Amino acid sequence: AQSVTQLGSHVSVSEGALVLLRCNYSSSVPPYLFWYVQYPNQGLQLLLKYTSAATLVKGINGFEAEFKKSETSFHLTKPSAHMSDAAEYFCAVSTPTGYSTLTFGKGTMLLVSP
Amino acid sequence: DADVTQTPRNRITKTGKRIMLECSQTKGHDRMYWYRQDPGLGLRLIYYSFDVKDINKGEISDGYSVSRQAQAKFSLSLESAIPNQTALYFCATSDPGRGGYGYTFGSGTRLTVV
């Protein structure tokens, strides 16, 4: 079984401030981990993924995430928020096993103020 | 053309009506999925299919059925729609050899049951 917990349904930051969105996972086998972004009235876009290579993963739009096995975490960060980063962000987990599906967290809405 | 196409994009239907949401993909992948998105609940898996002859229930399959007409087509049906099935529905396809990180999502169908 696998699951994802995203801490904080809403996160507010000022433009230029650090963005930190938290994700903890549970998996009985080594996981694959993902962050997706959903802009208003749009579909899902993959930001970045961890698939057992480097633990620090860089994605699009200046985002990155670090896989920490000891903490079962995969937090998403960006050094400096832009207004255009305002969106909903989803953490998701799957596993390398042949019959795995993708399990999502409940999402975190990022609000960016001027 | 999009890799994963969902029709219709928006639909309003009445309680008790039967409705079908359609999904087609041009990725040539065997695996297809239906997810439902509700505010504050993230995306939850309704049904998935690992090949044309394989259909599996997901986390929230009650009240839904699916049909895998071909490798490229996977339809979701609500036999008798009810208001709490109002949601945003996503179809996805994935590459079976890549542990889930080859997911491609459609643009979604926004369904309102009145």
HADDOCK unambig.tbl for C-alpha pairs under 7 A between the chains (distance, minus, plus):
assign (segid A and resid 42 and name CA) (segid B and resid 107 and name CA) 6.70 0.50 0.50
assign (segid A and resid 43 and name CA) (segid B and resid 106 and name CA) 6.92 0.50 0.50
assign (segid A and resid 43 and name CA) (segid B and resid 107 and name CA) 4.73 0.50 0.50
assign (segid A and resid 43 and name CA) (segid B and resid 108 and name CA) 6.32 0.50 0.50
assign (segid A and resid 44 and name CA) (segid B and resid 105 and name CA) 6.64 0.50 0.50
assign (segid A and resid 94 and name CA) (segid B and resid 100 and name CA) 6.22 0.50 0.50
assign (segid A and resid 95 and name CA) (segid B and resid 99 and name CA) 6.03 0.50 0.50
assign (segid A and resid 96 and name CA) (segid B and resid 99 and name CA) 4.36 0.50 0.50
assign (segid A and resid 97 and name CA) (segid B and resid 99 and name CA) 6.58 0.50 0.50
assign (segid A and resid 98 and name CA) (segid B and resid 99 and name CA) 6.88 0.50 0.50
assign (segid A and resid 101 and name CA) (segid B and resid 100 and name CA) 6.69 0.50 0.50
assign (segid A and resid 102 and name CA) (segid B and resid 100 and name CA) 6.59 0.50 0.50
assign (segid A and resid 104 and name CA) (segid B and resid 42 and name CA) 6.39 0.50 0.50
assign (segid A and resid 104 and name CA) (segid B and resid 43 and name CA) 5.85 0.50 0.50
assign (segid A and resid 105 and name CA) (segid B and resid 42 and name CA) 5.82 0.50 0.50
assign (segid A and resid 106 and name CA) (segid B and resid 40 and name CA) 5.75 0.50 0.50
assign (segid A and resid 106 and name CA) (segid B and resid 41 and name CA) 4.63 0.50 0.50
assign (segid A and resid 106 and name CA) (segid B and resid 42 and name CA) 3.83 0.50 0.50
assign (segid A and resid 107 and name CA) (segid B and resid 40 and name CA) 6.80 0.50 0.50
assign (segid A and resid 107 and name CA) (segid B and resid 42 and name CA) 5.46 0.50 0.50
